[in-house]
């Protein structure tokens, strides 16, 4: 009987031990499994963190500057109109952040087009340097002005197109700033056009940069008789009267009567220019001074009316504009 009782007791102890062992095991999973689970969780966390960091790096990657060819429809010209635009580095990101960009409208010379100042001149390189140096992201528009001298002629209304189409459309498209951060400049015919557009349309531009401006007192015969040039003509024939009436300086008085803060002028030319005599540019500068406009006037003694010279003068003009933008901010 006693032997049977001890057998029952031992068997009961074993059963209880098994039950308790299972309970302990269920409450305390094997250490190896816990470590493996932690590793998996850590791997997932690191992976997500890496993905977020990678996305942040992609978003932060600097975008280079660009020169793009673009077209708008001009209601004044009744056609598609070509231009090029320089966009500074990180343009899209800055635009999304609400930046309103300073802008320069740069006008090419006679027999040129919208590509000249970015192909025959190194505008992109000059602008990249200034954007970096001045910490000032600016947009530059290079329109195709044909041989119009940026006038309204019997063939096309180029002046109207610049004022009514180009400036409003590009201002909206590229999120550009207003007058205090809007400049205009040009080479040769473009210099003539820049000055005239400024005086004809007060409150549009705060800075002008004119290089070898074609501010003639007498238009060269080769230009007068060129059938490709419609400016200053009546019924296809050159008119000295029309030319004189269109002179930029004729609009100085009315300009100053309406504009309390005249544009700042930078003018550079060479005394050796055989296309636009230095005496003509000197006279224009004197006319500005007589109307209390004090331009920064640089007369060089090298080069001629050509791209090698303009590539030396252009950086000075761009720098002057950027400095004025910084001052007027």
C-alpha positions, 0 to 999 in steps of 0.5 A, a space after each residue: 500500500 505504502 509502495 503504491 502511495 509513493 508511486 502516485 506521489 512521484 507520478 504527481 510530482 513529475 506531472 506538476 513539474 512538466 506543467 510548471 516547466 511548460 508555463 515557465 517556457 511560455 512566459 520566457 521565450 528562448 533568448 535566441 528567438 528574442 535576439 533574432 526578433 530584435 535584430 529584425 526590428 533594428 534592421 527595419 528601423 535602420 532601413 527606413 531611416 536610410 530611405 528617409 536620408 536618401 530621399 532627403 539627399 535627393 531633394 537637397 542635391 543642387 540643380 545646375 544653372 541652365 540656358 533654355 530656348 523657349 517660345 511664346 505667342 506674341 499678340 503684338 507680332 501675331 506669331 510665335 516668338 523665340 527667346 532664350 532664358 538663363 535660369 540660376 542654379 537651384 531655380 526650381 527649388 527657390 521658385 517653390 520656396 516663393 523667391 521672386 527673381 531679379 531679372 535682366 532683359 538683354 538685347 542683341 545687336 543688328 543681324 543677330 538673334 536670341 542665341 548671340 549672347 549665349 553662344 558668341 558671348 559667354 553670358 552663362 559663365 559670367 552669370 554663374 560667377 556672379 550668382 555665386 559671388 553675390 548670392 543673388 539668383 537672377 534670371 536673364 531673358 534674351 529675346 529675338 529682336 530681329 533687325 528692328 532696333 526694338 522699334 514699332 516699324 511698318 513690318 512689326 511692332 517690336 516695342 509693343 511686343 517687348 512691353 505688352 507680351 514679353 515682360 508680362 508673360 516672362 514675369 508670370 512664368 518665371 516668378 520675376 520681381 518688379 521694377 527695382 529688380 528689373 534691368 535692361 541692357 544690350 549690345 550695339 542695336 540692343 544698347 540703343 533699344 535698351 535706352 529707348 525702351 527705358 525712356 519711353 516706358 517709365 517705371 519699368 526698369 531700374 538699371 540699364 547697361 549699354 555696351 557699344 550702344 548704336 546711338 548714332 547721329 548719322 546712320 551708316 549708309 550700309 544700314 540705311 540701304 539694307 533691305 533687311 533693316 526696316 527701322 527708320 524707313 518710310 515706304 522702304 526708304 530711309 528717313 533721317 526725320 524718322 530716325 531723329 524722331 526715334 532717338 532715345 534722348 528725345 524722350 528724356 524730358 518726359 521720362 524724368 517728368 514721370 520717373 522720380 527715381 531714374 534708372 542707373 546707367 552703365 555705358 561702356 565702349 571703346 574709343 577705337 570703335 569704327 562702327 559707332 564713333 566715340 563722339 556719338 556715345 560721348 554726346 549721349 552721355 552728355 545729354 544724360 548728364 544735362 538731365 541730371 542722370 549720372 551714368 557710370 561711363 567706361 571708355 576703353 582703348 582696345 578692341 572694336 565693334 565685335 565679339 572679342 571686345 564685347 566678351 571683355 565688356 559684358 562681365 563689367 555690365 553684368 557686374 554693375 547690374 548685380 551690384 545695383 540689385 544688391 543695393 536696391 534690395 
